[in-house]
Amino acid sequence: MFSIGDLSRRTGVKVPTIRYYEQMGLISAAHRSEGNQRRYEKTDLERLAFIRHARDLGFDIPAIRDLIALSRHPDAPCAGADRIAEEHLAAVREKIAKLSKLEQELERIVSHCSGHSVEDCYVIRALSDHGMCEAEH
C-alpha cells in the first residue's frame, strides 16, 4: 500500500492533483487507514502513471476517461483507443499549423522594426492595426 505522498513522489503528480483525479473518478477512491490516511494499491500507482503520461502528451480528461474505460476490456479491439489517439494527433497538428503561422507573422513584424523610437515602432503599430498583418493568424 502507498500513501498519497508515496504516489506523488513515484509519479511526479502533485498531491492536490491526485485528490482531483480521485474526485473525477480517474483513480479509485483510496482505502483509508485506521488513522484516516489515504492508502493506494499498486494498480492505483499504475493508473496514475498512465494518466500522467497521457496528460504529458496533451490528452484531455474526457479522452483519458475514455481510454481508461477501454482499458478495462483487454480483449476488445483497440479501434476506440486508436480513434482517440488519431483525433488528438489531428488536433496537435492543427495547433502546430496555427503556431507556425503565428511564428511567421511575428518574424515578419519583428523584421520590420529597425530600432526607432516607440513612436515609430513597427511592432507597436502592427499590434494596434490587425490590417498590417499579411495573413490571418
Stockholm file with secondary structure:
# STOCKHOLM 1.0

chainA/1-137         MFSIGDLSRRTGVKVPTIRYYEQMGLISAAHRSEGNQRRYEKTDLERLAFIRHARDLGFDIPAIRDLIALSRHPDAPCAGADRIAEEHLAAVREKIAKLSKLEQELERIVSHCSGHSVEDCYVIRALSDHGMCEAEH
#=GR chainA/1-137 SS CBCHHHHHHHHCCCHHHHHHHHHHTSSCCCEECTTCCEEBCHHHHHHHHHHHHHHHTTCCHHHHHHHHHHHTCTTSCTHHHHHHHHHHHHHHHHHHHHHHHHHHHHHHHHHHCCSCCGGGCHHHHHHHCGGGCSSCC
#=GC SS_cons         CBCHHHHHHHHCCCHHHHHHHHHHTSSCCCEECTTCCEEBCHHHHHHHHHHHHHHHTTCCHHHHHHHHHHHTCTTSCTHHHHHHHHHHHHHHHHHHHHHHHHHHHHHHHHHHCCSCCGGGCHHHHHHHCGGGCSSCC
//
